[in-house]
Amino acid sequence: MACRGCLECLLKLLNFLMTVAGLTMVGYGFYLFVKYKDAADTVMLFSPVGSDQDLIHI
């Protein structure tokens, strides 16, 4: 019966580690989304074209 208790403990530890890994992935995804939104705003802010007069119409 000691083997059953050891197996339960190992499965609980594995479950905990999988939960932590999943939460870490969700947190990292949120972090990347925020960085993406900041980068998209920066690109729009520093657009190389100043106005319509700078454009060349063909």
C-alpha positions as CSV (number, residue, x, y, z in Angstrom):
1,M,0.0,0.0,0.0
2,A,3.0,2.3,0.4
3,C,3.4,2.2,-3.4
4,R,-0.1,3.7,-3.8
5,G,0.7,6.6,-1.5
6,C,3.9,7.3,-3.3
7,L,2.2,7.2,-6.7
8,E,-0.5,9.6,-5.5
9,C,2.1,12.0,-4.2
10,L,4.0,11.8,-7.5
11,L,0.8,12.4,-9.5
12,K,-0.1,15.4,-7.3
13,L,3.3,16.8,-7.8
14,L,3.1,16.3,-11.6
15,N,-0.4,18.0,-11.6
16,F,1.0,21.0,-9.7
17,L,3.9,21.3,-12.1
18,M,1.6,21.1,-15.1
19,T,-0.6,23.8,-13.5
20,V,2.3,26.1,-12.9
21,A,3.6,25.6,-16.5
22,G,0.2,26.4,-17.9
23,L,-0.2,29.5,-15.9
24,T,3.3,30.6,-16.9
25,M,2.4,30.1,-20.6
26,V,-0.8,32.2,-20.1
27,G,1.2,34.9,-18.4
28,Y,3.9,35.0,-21.0
29,G,1.2,35.2,-23.7
30,F,-0.3,38.2,-22.0
31,Y,3.1,39.8,-21.7
32,L,3.8,39.2,-25.5
33,F,0.4,40.7,-26.4
34,V,1.1,43.8,-24.4
35,K,4.5,44.1,-26.0
36,Y,2.9,43.7,-29.4
37,K,0.4,46.4,-28.7
38,D,3.1,48.8,-27.5
39,A,5.2,48.1,-30.6
40,A,2.3,48.6,-33.0
41,D,1.6,52.0,-31.3
42,T,5.2,53.0,-31.6
43,V,5.3,52.1,-35.3
44,M,2.3,54.3,-36.0
45,L,3.8,57.1,-33.9
46,F,7.1,57.2,-35.8
47,S,5.8,56.8,-39.3
48,P,8.4,57.9,-41.9
49,V,5.7,59.8,-43.9
50,G,5.0,63.1,-42.4
51,S,2.1,64.3,-44.5
52,D,0.5,63.9,-47.9
53,Q,2.9,66.4,-49.4
54,D,5.8,64.0,-48.8
55,L,4.1,61.3,-50.9
56,I,5.0,60.9,-54.5
57,H,2.0,60.4,-56.8
58,I,2.6,58.7,-60.1
